[in-house]
Amino acid sequence: MTDAAAQSPAAVKSRSFPRVKGGTVVMTLYLLFLMLPIYWLLSMSLKTNAEILGGFSLWPRDLTFANYITILTDEAWYMGYVNSMIYVVMNTVISLAVALPAAYAFSRYNFLGDKHLFFWLLTNRMAPPAVFALPFFQLYSSIGLFDTHIAVALAHCLFNVPLAVWILEGFMRGVPKEIDETAYIDGYSFGHFFVKIFMPLIASGIGVAAFFCFMFSWVELLLSRTLTSVEAKPIAATMTRTVGAAGVDWGVLAAAGVLTIVPGALVIYFVRNYIAKGFALGRV
């Protein structure tokens, strides 16, 4: 190729404007589509109600943090986050404590009806929470657990324990049984072997299960709203009761939505590698 051809307008143009791959364009548009609602929520949280209802604007014209100050100083708001964190952490701990031995039994032993029992556990996860709302409400009201954190935590075990068992059972099947037999030969008790040797081998599975238990309990609304009234009312229920004499306080509601996203985003950040491994194992 001659120097004149190399410096032709077409060659110069191809070097100046590299071809953009179609996949890059599609991914960029997809990310913009996903981030648009989050940006709009953040933008609304920094506006006054008058600006939100006054017209269309891509960004806050009169930037204000009053909505966040309201949430952080009003007990009716910030206690909703405290209550949610209490029962979510309780549920995650209880679900993992129950699911770990159950998943070990399903992965290591064959017993009568094991496959049917495993399927029954999964059907509890498939059932809508509305099916169990009334029985839980009547039961907890009778025994004095209504409007307590433990009531919501135990109710959420209904769908989180089967999910945790299913995820952990897949991870445990990936650990060779010879490790168990070697530990028994070396004189380890089952408890010592399970805590000191086996659990570190499935640490990624425990992280994935804890993540999903946390997220499903955090976003669940029907049971948490039905089983609480004042003392243990979560933020999800508080956000549904923002209508006053002046109408809906859209700015405060948007700020509450932004703060509700933060715990989930932090959990995703810390267990992101575990989630990727869960996808690789085919259990997530």
Backbone torsions as a table, in degrees:
resi	resn	phi	psi	omega
1	MET	NA	130.9	-178.4
2	THR	-76.2	163.8	179.0
3	ASP	-63.9	-33.6	179.4
4	ALA	-66.3	-40.3	179.2
5	ALA	-68.8	-36.3	-179.6
6	ALA	-65.4	-30.1	-178.8
7	GLN	-98.3	16.8	179.1
8	SER	-64.6	155.9	-179.9
9	PRO	-55.6	-37.9	-178.6
10	ALA	-66.1	-40.2	-179.7
11	ALA	-68.1	-41.7	178.3
12	VAL	-63.0	-41.7	179.5
13	LYS	-63.4	-38.9	-179.5
14	SER	-67.6	-31.3	178.3
15	ARG	-78.6	-32.0	-177.1
16	SER	-77.7	-32.3	-176.5
17	PHE	-123.8	85.5	-179.8
18	PRO	-63.0	146.7	-178.6
19	ARG	-67.6	131.6	178.6
20	VAL	-90.7	128.7	-179.3
21	LYS	-71.2	145.0	-179.9
22	GLY	-62.1	-35.7	179.1
23	GLY	-63.3	-35.9	178.5
24	THR	-64.9	-41.2	179.7
25	VAL	-64.6	-44.9	-178.8
26	VAL	-63.9	-42.9	-179.8
27	MET	-65.9	-39.7	178.5
28	THR	-63.1	-45.4	178.6
29	LEU	-63.8	-37.3	179.8
30	TYR	-65.6	-43.5	178.7
31	LEU	-65.4	-39.2	176.7
32	LEU	-63.2	-39.5	179.0
33	PHE	-64.3	-38.8	179.9
34	LEU	-72.4	-38.3	-174.5
35	MET	-82.5	-17.5	-177.1
36	LEU	-59.0	-48.3	178.7
37	PRO	-61.6	-36.9	179.8
38	ILE	-67.1	-43.1	178.0
39	TYR	-62.5	-41.9	-178.6
40	TRP	-64.8	-38.6	177.3
41	LEU	-64.1	-44.6	178.2
42	LEU	-63.1	-40.8	179.1
43	SER	-63.8	-42.7	178.5
44	MET	-63.8	-35.6	-178.3
45	SER	-67.5	-17.3	-179.5
46	LEU	-103.1	13.3	179.4
47	LYS	-115.2	161.6	171.6
48	THR	-84.9	163.1	177.8
49	ASN	-61.1	-37.4	-179.5
50	ALA	-62.5	-40.3	179.0
51	GLU	-71.0	-37.6	179.7
52	ILE	-63.5	-43.5	-177.7
53	LEU	-87.0	-11.0	-174.6
54	GLY	-80.2	-24.8	-179.2
55	GLY	166.7	-175.9	-176.2
56	PHE	-88.4	132.4	175.6
57	SER	-151.7	137.9	-177.0
58	LEU	-77.3	-22.0	179.9
59	TRP	-146.8	160.4	-178.6
60	PRO	-65.2	129.3	176.9
61	ARG	-84.6	-38.3	176.0
62	ASP	-116.6	87.9	-175.3
63	LEU	-61.1	131.4	180.0
64	THR	-144.5	143.4	175.6
65	PHE	-109.4	15.9	-177.5
66	ALA	-63.1	-32.9	-178.9
67	ASN	-65.8	-41.7	177.8
68	TYR	-69.3	-37.5	177.9
69	ILE	-62.8	-38.4	177.7
70	THR	-60.2	-43.8	-177.8
71	ILE	-69.0	-40.9	-175.7
72	LEU	-78.5	-12.5	-179.3
73	THR	-113.7	-15.7	-179.1
74	ASP	-93.7	118.7	-176.9
75	GLU	-59.8	-34.3	179.9
76	ALA	-61.8	-26.3	179.9
77	TRP	-91.3	-56.9	-171.7
78	TYR	-69.4	-25.6	176.0
79	MET	-68.4	-23.7	174.7
80	GLY	-62.1	-41.1	176.4
81	TYR	-67.1	-40.7	178.8
82	VAL	-62.2	-46.8	179.6
83	ASN	-61.8	-41.9	-179.9
84	SER	-63.1	-44.8	-179.5
85	MET	-64.2	-36.7	-179.2
86	ILE	-62.9	-53.2	-175.1
87	TYR	-75.2	-26.1	177.5
88	VAL	-68.8	-44.6	177.9
89	VAL	-65.0	-41.9	177.1
90	MET	-59.8	-44.5	-179.3
91	ASN	-64.7	-41.5	-179.6
92	THR	-62.5	-43.5	-179.7
93	VAL	-65.6	-46.0	-179.1
94	ILE	-64.3	-43.8	-177.8
95	SER	-61.7	-43.9	-179.8
96	LEU	-69.5	-38.3	179.4
97	ALA	-62.6	-35.2	178.9
98	VAL	-82.2	-38.6	-172.8
99	ALA	-74.1	-31.9	-176.8
100	LEU	-61.3	-53.9	177.8
101	PRO	-66.8	-34.3	179.3
102	ALA	-64.9	-45.5	179.2
103	ALA	-64.3	-36.3	177.8
104	TYR	-63.4	-41.7	179.7
105	ALA	-64.0	-43.2	-180.0
106	PHE	-67.0	-32.0	-176.3
107	SER	-85.2	-21.3	-173.2
108	ARG	-111.7	-23.2	-173.2
109	TYR	-123.6	150.9	170.9
110	ASN	-111.8	122.9	-179.3
111	PHE	-139.8	166.8	-175.2
112	LEU	-61.6	122.9	177.4
113	GLY	78.8	16.6	-176.8
114	ASP	-63.4	-42.6	-179.7
115	LYS	-68.5	-37.3	178.3
116	HIS	-67.2	-40.4	178.4
117	LEU	-65.4	-40.2	179.0
118	PHE	-63.7	-41.9	178.4
119	PHE	-66.7	-38.0	178.9
120	TRP	-63.2	-38.2	176.9
121	LEU	-60.4	-42.1	-179.3
122	LEU	-68.7	-31.0	178.2
123	THR	-65.7	-30.8	174.8
124	ASN	-63.6	-33.2	177.3
125	ARG	-71.7	-30.3	-177.7
126	MET	-79.2	-24.7	-176.6
127	ALA	-69.5	140.3	178.4
128	PRO	-69.9	145.5	-179.6
129	PRO	-60.0	-25.9	-179.0
130	ALA	-60.4	-27.5	179.6
131	VAL	-64.0	-33.8	-173.7
132	PHE	-102.1	-4.7	-175.1
133	ALA	-62.0	-49.0	-178.2
134	LEU	-67.1	-45.6	177.0
135	PRO	-60.3	-41.9	178.1
136	PHE	-63.8	-41.8	-179.2
137	PHE	-61.6	-45.6	-179.1
138	GLN	-67.4	-40.7	-178.7
139	LEU	-66.4	-48.6	-177.4
140	TYR	-69.4	-31.7	176.0
141	SER	-66.3	-34.1	-177.7
142	SER	-73.0	-34.1	-174.5
143	ILE	-104.1	6.8	174.3
144	GLY	81.3	21.8	178.8
145	LEU	-100.7	-0.8	-179.4
146	PHE	-64.0	140.9	179.7
147	ASP	63.3	41.2	173.6
148	THR	-127.8	157.6	-179.1
149	HIS	-68.0	-38.4	-178.1
150	ILE	-65.3	-28.8	178.8
151	ALA	-63.1	-47.2	179.7
152	VAL	-68.6	-40.3	-179.9
153	ALA	-60.9	-43.2	179.1
154	LEU	-69.4	-37.1	179.0
155	ALA	-64.5	-38.9	179.6
156	HIS	-71.4	-18.4	174.2
157	CYS	-62.4	-22.0	-178.9
158	LEU	-57.5	-39.5	-179.8
159	PHE	-109.0	-16.2	180.0
160	ASN	-84.7	-34.7	178.7
161	VAL	-63.2	-48.2	176.7
162	PRO	-59.0	-39.6	179.0
163	LEU	-63.8	-44.3	179.8
164	ALA	-65.2	-39.6	178.3
165	VAL	-62.0	-44.0	-178.3
166	TRP	-63.1	-44.7	-179.8
167	ILE	-67.8	-47.9	-176.5
168	LEU	-67.6	-33.7	179.1
169	GLU	-62.2	-37.3	177.2
170	GLY	-65.9	-40.2	177.4
171	PHE	-67.7	-40.4	-176.7
172	MET	-68.0	-32.2	177.9
173	ARG	-65.2	-22.8	178.2
174	GLY	-79.0	-7.3	177.4
175	VAL	-94.9	122.9	-178.0
176	PRO	-60.1	141.7	179.1
177	LYS	-67.2	-21.0	-179.8
178	GLU	-61.6	-26.4	177.6
179	ILE	-65.2	-40.5	177.3
180	ASP	-62.5	-47.1	-176.9
181	GLU	-65.1	-39.3	178.7
182	THR	-64.1	-40.3	179.7
183	ALA	-64.4	-40.0	179.0
184	TYR	-66.1	-39.0	178.9
185	ILE	-64.1	-36.0	179.9
186	ASP	-76.9	-2.4	174.5
187	GLY	94.2	12.6	178.2
188	TYR	-73.8	136.9	169.5
189	SER	-73.6	163.0	-176.3
190	PHE	-63.0	-42.8	-179.1
191	GLY	-62.1	-44.2	-179.9
192	HIS	-65.5	-43.3	178.5
193	PHE	-62.5	-44.2	-174.5
194	PHE	-66.4	-41.8	-176.1
195	VAL	-80.5	-43.6	-172.0
196	LYS	-86.3	-28.9	-174.5
197	ILE	-114.8	-50.9	-171.3
198	PHE	-73.6	-46.2	-177.4
199	MET	-61.8	-40.2	175.2
200	PRO	-60.9	-29.7	179.4
201	LEU	-70.5	-25.7	-179.6
202	ILE	-113.9	29.0	-177.9
203	ALA	-59.4	-37.7	179.0
204	SER	-65.3	-37.9	177.4
205	GLY	-66.0	-38.9	176.9
206	ILE	-64.5	-39.0	177.3
207	GLY	-63.5	-41.8	178.6
208	VAL	-65.3	-46.2	-179.7
209	ALA	-62.4	-42.5	178.5
210	ALA	-62.3	-39.6	179.3
211	PHE	-60.9	-48.8	-177.3
212	PHE	-69.9	-36.3	175.6
213	CYS	-61.9	-44.4	179.2
214	PHE	-61.0	-48.2	-173.9
215	MET	-68.4	-44.3	-178.7
216	PHE	-66.3	-36.8	177.6
217	SER	-72.1	-35.0	-178.0
218	TRP	-67.0	-39.6	-174.0
219	VAL	-93.0	-9.7	-178.0
220	GLU	-67.9	135.2	-174.9
221	LEU	-115.6	-44.5	-169.1
222	LEU	-61.4	-53.6	-178.1
223	LEU	-67.1	-42.0	-178.6
224	SER	-65.3	-31.8	178.3
225	ARG	-79.3	-36.2	-177.9
226	THR	-71.3	-35.5	-172.5
227	LEU	-93.7	4.5	179.0
228	THR	-133.0	160.6	176.9
229	SER	-137.1	-53.7	-176.9
230	VAL	-130.5	-59.6	-170.1
231	GLU	-66.5	-33.5	-176.4
232	ALA	-121.6	22.1	-176.4
233	LYS	-65.6	123.7	-177.0
234	PRO	-81.8	171.6	-177.8
235	ILE	-67.0	-32.0	179.3
236	ALA	-62.4	-38.2	177.7
237	ALA	-73.6	-35.8	178.5
238	THR	-63.1	-38.0	-178.1
239	MET	-68.1	-20.8	179.0
240	THR	-87.3	-1.6	-177.4
241	ARG	-122.5	51.9	-177.1
242	THR	-105.4	7.9	-179.1
243	VAL	-85.4	124.7	178.4
244	GLY	-122.4	-166.5	-179.6
245	ALA	-64.6	-29.4	-179.0
246	ALA	-91.2	4.7	-179.1
247	GLY	103.3	-160.8	-178.2
248	VAL	-84.5	131.0	176.1
249	ASP	-85.0	86.2	-172.2
250	TRP	-64.7	-37.6	-178.9
251	GLY	-63.8	-47.1	178.4
252	VAL	-64.7	-40.3	179.2
253	LEU	-63.2	-40.3	177.9
254	ALA	-66.6	-41.2	177.5
255	ALA	-62.5	-40.2	176.6
256	ALA	-62.7	-37.9	177.5
257	GLY	-64.3	-40.6	178.1
258	VAL	-63.1	-45.6	-179.5
259	LEU	-67.5	-26.8	178.2
260	THR	-71.7	-28.9	179.6
261	ILE	-73.4	-29.0	-172.1
262	VAL	-58.5	-50.0	-179.3
263	PRO	-59.0	-42.3	178.7
264	GLY	-63.4	-40.4	178.6
265	ALA	-64.0	-39.8	178.7
266	LEU	-65.4	-41.5	179.3
267	VAL	-64.5	-42.9	178.5
268	ILE	-60.2	-40.4	-178.5
269	TYR	-62.7	-42.7	-174.8
270	PHE	-77.2	-24.5	-177.7
271	VAL	-114.7	18.8	-175.5
272	ARG	-61.1	-38.3	179.8
273	ASN	-69.5	-36.4	178.2
274	TYR	-65.9	-38.6	179.0
275	ILE	-64.2	-40.6	178.4
276	ALA	-61.4	-39.4	178.3
277	LYS	-68.5	-34.4	176.6
278	GLY	-63.8	-38.4	174.9
279	PHE	-63.7	-39.6	-178.9
280	ALA	-64.7	-33.5	179.1
281	LEU	-82.4	-7.2	175.4
282	GLY	79.7	16.7	-178.5
283	ARG	-108.6	0.8	-178.7
284	VAL	-123.5	NA	NA
